């Protein structure tokens, strides 16, 4: 098996997420087996999730967040209304001015 090459900041973030999932589970007094049953995964998958394995399917993370009552955080992860870089790039493409068009004689009722 070849190792998945990740940028170091990504690797650190995924590892931290795994630790945080483990902590959230333990704070709720859930066993790994119980979490696995609740998210429809195997015990090995939960163990890999908690170790920060980046190959875990996203739906298992989403299901775990749901079990923890934190699914809304995933919904807000990259909220396009709060994406300052994306909004700035869009604003740069706006026209400098908006002109009204001259009506044509074949224009409709409006």
Protein Blocks (a to p, Z undefined) as FASTA:
>chain_A
ZZddddfklmmmmmmmmmmmmmmmmmnopafklmmmmnopafklmmmmmnopakbcfklm
mmmmmmnopmmmmmmmmgcklmmklmmmmmmmpcfbdcdddddfkbcfZZ
